[in-house]
Amino acid sequence: MHAKDQDELWIPDNPDGSGWASIDWNSVARGRKYYYRHAEPDAEARTLRPQWYRVVTRLDTPRLHAPHENSYYVSADEVADFLAEIILAGGSEMLWRIDPIDAPPPEAQAGREDREAQDPHVETLG
């Protein structure tokens, strides 16, 4: 597709390429609008986003004496895969919220070195 074709198919609300569009693909949020904008190139965007997230899940079933909230500390590079795992295989554990954080607490052992010390089968990428 040529740039001219793309411009003809998508006319943004604002001169900077940003705007609002209707959500028409999702049953839960259908009828609402989402905000779009031109974004930074991938390498730059990765440096601008938070490097760590606290993913909070909630587990509330009759098998538990009380509801539980569980906090997982996940790096930015892992967060998409982690969320997919929770959604697909979490069972009764559901996503509650996702908070950007500066760094995980030491007790989380979330650094690569911590994981390698705990499990020698952890793959290293670099």
CYANA upper distance limits for C-alpha pairs under 8 A (distance plus 0.5 A):
  1 MET  CA      5 ASP  CA      6.74
  1 MET  CA      6 GLN  CA      7.45
  2 HIS  CA      6 GLN  CA      7.01
  3 ALA  CA      7 ASP  CA      6.80
  4 LYS  CA      8 GLU  CA      6.81
  5 ASP  CA      9 LEU  CA      6.83
  6 GLN  CA     10 TRP  CA      6.68
  7 ASP  CA     11 ILE  CA      6.80
 12 PRO  CA     17 GLY  CA      5.77
 12 PRO  CA     18 SER  CA      6.42
 12 PRO  CA     19 GLY  CA      6.39
 13 ASP  CA     17 GLY  CA      7.55
 13 ASP  CA     18 SER  CA      6.70
 13 ASP  CA     19 GLY  CA      5.21
 13 ASP  CA     20 TRP  CA      7.53
 14 ASN  CA     18 SER  CA      5.89
 14 ASN  CA     19 GLY  CA      6.47
 16 ASP  CA     37 ARG  CA      8.30
 16 ASP  CA     38 HIS  CA      8.12
 17 GLY  CA     37 ARG  CA      6.31
 17 GLY  CA     38 HIS  CA      6.39
 18 SER  CA     35 TYR  CA      7.91
 18 SER  CA     36 TYR  CA      5.86
 18 SER  CA     37 ARG  CA      4.51
 18 SER  CA     38 HIS  CA      6.97
 19 GLY  CA     35 TYR  CA      6.28
 19 GLY  CA     36 TYR  CA      6.01
 19 GLY  CA     37 ARG  CA      7.10
 20 TRP  CA     33 LYS  CA      6.59
 20 TRP  CA     34 TYR  CA      6.11
 20 TRP  CA     35 TYR  CA      5.10
 20 TRP  CA     36 TYR  CA      6.65
 21 ALA  CA     33 LYS  CA      5.75
 21 ALA  CA     34 TYR  CA      6.11
 21 ALA  CA     35 TYR  CA      7.13
 21 ALA  CA     36 TYR  CA      8.05
 22 SER  CA     30 ARG  CA      8.17
 22 SER  CA     31 GLY  CA      6.74
 22 SER  CA     32 ARG  CA      6.38
 22 SER  CA     33 LYS  CA      4.80
 22 SER  CA     34 TYR  CA      6.95
 23 ILE  CA     29 ALA  CA      7.18
 23 ILE  CA     30 ARG  CA      5.61
 23 ILE  CA     31 GLY  CA      6.27
 23 ILE  CA     32 ARG  CA      6.15
 23 ILE  CA     33 LYS  CA      5.85
 23 ILE  CA     34 TYR  CA      7.02
 24 ASP  CA     30 ARG  CA      5.82
 24 ASP  CA     31 GLY  CA      7.15
 25 TRP  CA     30 ARG  CA      7.23
 26 ASN  CA     30 ARG  CA      5.79
 39 ALA  CA     45 ALA  CA      8.16
 40 GLU  CA     44 GLU  CA      6.57
 40 GLU  CA     45 ALA  CA      5.88
 41 PRO  CA     45 ALA  CA      6.54
 42 ASP  CA     46 ARG  CA      6.61
 43 ALA  CA     47 THR  CA      7.25
 44 GLU  CA     48 LEU  CA      7.02
 45 ALA  CA     49 ARG  CA      6.88
 49 ARG  CA     76 ALA  CA      8.26
 50 PRO  CA     76 ALA  CA      7.27
 50 PRO  CA    100 PRO  CA      6.48
 50 PRO  CA    101 ILE  CA      7.43
 50 PRO  CA    102 ASP  CA      7.67
 51 GLN  CA     75 SER  CA      6.28
 51 GLN  CA     76 ALA  CA      5.46
 51 GLN  CA     77 ASP  CA      8.42
 51 GLN  CA    100 PRO  CA      8.42
 51 GLN  CA    101 ILE  CA      8.19
 51 GLN  CA    102 ASP  CA      7.66
 51 GLN  CA    103 ALA  CA      8.19
 52 TRP  CA     73 TYR  CA      7.49
 52 TRP  CA     74 VAL  CA      6.27
 52 TRP  CA     75 SER  CA      4.90
 52 TRP  CA     76 ALA  CA      5.87
 52 TRP  CA    100 PRO  CA      6.58
 52 TRP  CA    101 ILE  CA      5.98
 52 TRP  CA    102 ASP  CA      6.81
 52 TRP  CA    103 ALA  CA      6.41
 52 TRP  CA    104 PRO  CA      7.49
 53 TYR  CA     73 TYR  CA      6.31
 53 TYR  CA     74 VAL  CA      5.82
 53 TYR  CA     75 SER  CA      6.69
 53 TYR  CA     76 ALA  CA      7.28
 53 TYR  CA     79 VAL  CA      7.95
 53 TYR  CA     98 ILE  CA      7.10
 53 TYR  CA     99 ASP  CA      6.01
 53 TYR  CA    100 PRO  CA      4.93
 53 TYR  CA    101 ILE  CA      5.84
 53 TYR  CA    104 PRO  CA      8.42
 54 ARG  CA     71 SER  CA      6.62
 54 ARG  CA     72 TYR  CA      6.04
 54 ARG  CA     73 TYR  CA      5.19
 54 ARG  CA     74 VAL  CA      6.86
 54 ARG  CA     98 ILE  CA      6.32
 54 ARG  CA     99 ASP  CA      5.61
 54 ARG  CA    100 PRO  CA      6.81
 54 ARG  CA    101 ILE  CA      7.06
 54 ARG  CA    104 PRO  CA      8.21
 55 VAL  CA     71 SER  CA      6.11
 55 VAL  CA     72 TYR  CA      5.57
 55 VAL  CA     73 TYR  CA      6.86
 55 VAL  CA     74 VAL  CA      7.71
 55 VAL  CA     95 LEU  CA      8.07
 55 VAL  CA     96 TRP  CA      8.25
 55 VAL  CA     97 ARG  CA      6.64
 55 VAL  CA     98 ILE  CA      5.10
 55 VAL  CA     99 ASP  CA      6.94
 56 VAL  CA     69 GLU  CA      6.99
 56 VAL  CA     70 ASN  CA      6.00
 56 VAL  CA     71 SER  CA      4.98
 56 VAL  CA     72 TYR  CA      6.84
 56 VAL  CA     95 LEU  CA      6.90
 56 VAL  CA     96 TRP  CA      5.91
 56 VAL  CA     97 ARG  CA      5.74
 56 VAL  CA     98 ILE  CA      6.64
 56 VAL  CA     99 ASP  CA      8.46
 57 THR  CA     69 GLU  CA      6.04
 57 THR  CA     70 ASN  CA      5.68
 57 THR  CA     71 SER  CA      7.03
 57 THR  CA     93 GLU  CA      6.64
 57 THR  CA     94 MET  CA      5.82
 57 THR  CA     95 LEU  CA      4.99
 57 THR  CA     96 TRP  CA      5.23
 57 THR  CA     97 ARG  CA      7.39
 58 ARG  CA     67 PRO  CA      7.75
 58 ARG  CA     68 HIS  CA      6.21
 58 ARG  CA     69 GLU  CA      5.00
 58 ARG  CA     70 ASN  CA      6.83
 58 ARG  CA     93 GLU  CA      6.05
 58 ARG  CA     94 MET  CA      5.90
 58 ARG  CA     95 LEU  CA      6.95
 58 ARG  CA     96 TRP  CA      6.31
 59 LEU  CA     67 PRO  CA      6.31
 59 LEU  CA     68 HIS  CA      5.56
 59 LEU  CA     69 GLU  CA      6.77
 59 LEU  CA     70 ASN  CA      8.29
 59 LEU  CA     92 SER  CA      6.53
 59 LEU  CA     93 GLU  CA      5.11
 59 LEU  CA     94 MET  CA      7.08
 60 ASP  CA     64 LEU  CA      7.41
 60 ASP  CA     66 ALA  CA      7.65
 60 ASP  CA     67 PRO  CA      4.94
 60 ASP  CA     68 HIS  CA      6.82
 60 ASP  CA     92 SER  CA      7.77
 60 ASP  CA     93 GLU  CA      8.09
 61 THR  CA     67 PRO  CA      7.64
 61 THR  CA     92 SER  CA      7.63
 72 TYR  CA    108 ALA  CA      8.40
 73 TYR  CA    104 PRO  CA      6.38
 73 TYR  CA    108 ALA  CA      7.25
 73 TYR  CA    110 ALA  CA      6.98
 74 VAL  CA     78 GLU  CA      6.59
 74 VAL  CA     79 VAL  CA      6.29
 74 VAL  CA     82 PHE  CA      8.12
 74 VAL  CA    110 ALA  CA      7.60
 75 SER  CA     79 VAL  CA      6.58
 76 ALA  CA     80 ALA  CA      8.45
 78 GLU  CA     82 PHE  CA      6.56
 79 VAL  CA     83 LEU  CA      6.54
 80 ALA  CA     84 ALA  CA      6.78
 81 ASP  CA     85 GLU  CA      6.74
 82 PHE  CA     86 ILE  CA      6.84
 83 LEU  CA     87 ILE  CA      6.60
 84 ALA  CA     88 LEU  CA      6.45
 85 GLU  CA     89 ALA  CA      6.01
 85 GLU  CA     90 GLY  CA      7.32
 86 ILE  CA     90 GLY  CA      4.88
 86 ILE  CA     91 GLY  CA      8.47
 86 ILE  CA     93 GLU  CA      7.95
 86 ILE  CA     94 MET  CA      7.69
 86 ILE  CA     95 LEU  CA      7.83
 87 ILE  CA     94 MET  CA      7.71
 87 ILE  CA     95 LEU  CA      8.03
 90 GLY  CA     94 MET  CA      7.18
104 PRO  CA    108 ALA  CA      6.97
104 PRO  CA    110 ALA  CA      7.18
105 PRO  CA    109 GLN  CA      8.18
106 PRO  CA    110 ALA  CA      8.02
109 GLN  CA    114 ASP  CA      5.61
109 GLN  CA    115 ARG  CA      7.07
110 ALA  CA    114 ASP  CA      6.89
110 ALA  CA    115 ARG  CA      7.20
111 GLY  CA    115 ARG  CA      6.93
112 ARG  CA    116 GLU  CA      6.63
112 ARG  CA    124 THR  CA      8.46
113 GLU  CA    117 ALA  CA      6.68
114 ASP  CA    118 GLN  CA      6.85
115 ARG  CA    119 ASP  CA      6.46
115 ARG  CA    122 VAL  CA      7.29
116 GLU  CA    120 PRO  CA      5.84
116 GLU  CA    121 HIS  CA      7.88
116 GLU  CA    122 VAL  CA      6.16
